[in-house]
Amino acid sequence: MNILNRFAVLGLTGALVAACANMDGDTTTSTTAKAEAKPAAAKTAEKKKTRADEKYVIYFDFGKASVSEEGTTVAYKLMAETMGGYKAVLLTGHTDTAGDKKFNRKLSEQRVENVKQLFSEIGIDPNKIITQFFGEDEPAEKTEDGVKNAKNRRVDVVLKF
């Protein structure tokens, strides 16, 4: 007997042994085994861990609310991550401390709205997008008032699973 035939025989023998191990000689056993398989599958689904949230940052030029090419790239990366399903996308707008506080609050809102519009255009469900904006109140890097800081001019994006 050549080696391939031996593997074939061993494979069939293993399959038969496995099948016979599940049999009691009673034909209702296979029905019972199928009925028991459903709760096991349900338990596996319950134990399945949810995926950790993904975090992204889209940065903006000073005084601008338009999404840059780098920001668009981030949007497409996020879109690729949503293919497996997601619960929500949280957008949080920020500015640096340069300029009037009231103006900065409005600018952070405009940034968030522009990112939301871009996400909607590339296929992310707008009903799953949650928006908030803080202006200069929650900087990534604390600075004195009136300081231009590129890391604070941003929209934080959290993809929730």
Secondary structure in CASP SS format (residue, H / E / C, confidence):
PFRMAT SS
TARGET T0000
AUTHOR 0000-0000-0000
METHOD secondary structure of the structure
MODEL  1
M C 1.00
N C 1.00
I H 1.00
L H 1.00
N H 1.00
R H 1.00
F H 1.00
A H 1.00
V H 1.00
L H 1.00
G H 1.00
L H 1.00
T H 1.00
G H 1.00
A H 1.00
L H 1.00
V H 1.00
A H 1.00
A H 1.00
C H 1.00
A H 1.00
N C 1.00
M C 1.00
D C 1.00
G C 1.00
D C 1.00
T C 1.00
T H 1.00
T H 1.00
S H 1.00
T H 1.00
T H 1.00
A H 1.00
K H 1.00
A H 1.00
E H 1.00
A H 1.00
K H 1.00
P H 1.00
A H 1.00
A H 1.00
A H 1.00
K H 1.00
T H 1.00
A H 1.00
E H 1.00
K H 1.00
K C 1.00
K C 1.00
T C 1.00
R C 1.00
A C 1.00
D C 1.00
E E 1.00
K E 1.00
Y E 1.00
V E 1.00
I E 1.00
Y E 1.00
F C 1.00
D C 1.00
F C 1.00
G C 1.00
K C 1.00
A C 1.00
S C 1.00
V C 1.00
S C 1.00
E H 1.00
E H 1.00
G H 1.00
T H 1.00
T H 1.00
V H 1.00
A H 1.00
Y H 1.00
K H 1.00
L H 1.00
M H 1.00
A H 1.00
E H 1.00
T H 1.00
M H 1.00
G H 1.00
G C 1.00
Y C 1.00
K C 1.00
A E 1.00
V E 1.00
L E 1.00
L E 1.00
T E 1.00
G E 1.00
H C 1.00
T C 1.00
D C 1.00
T C 1.00
A C 1.00
G C 1.00
D C 1.00
K H 1.00
K H 1.00
F H 1.00
N H 1.00
R H 1.00
K H 1.00
L H 1.00
S H 1.00
E H 1.00
Q H 1.00
R H 1.00
V H 1.00
E H 1.00
N H 1.00
V H 1.00
K H 1.00
Q H 1.00
L H 1.00
F H 1.00
S H 1.00
E H 1.00
I C 1.00
G C 1.00
I C 1.00
D C 1.00
P H 1.00
N H 1.00
K H 1.00
I E 1.00
I E 1.00
T E 1.00
Q E 1.00
F E 1.00
F C 1.00
G C 1.00
E C 1.00
D C 1.00
E C 1.00
P C 1.00
A C 1.00
E C 1.00
K C 1.00
T C 1.00
E C 1.00
D C 1.00
G C 1.00
V C 1.00
K C 1.00
N C 1.00
A H 1.00
K H 1.00
N H 1.00
R C 1.00
R E 1.00
V E 1.00
D E 1.00
V E 1.00
V E 1.00
L E 1.00
K E 1.00
F C 1.00
END
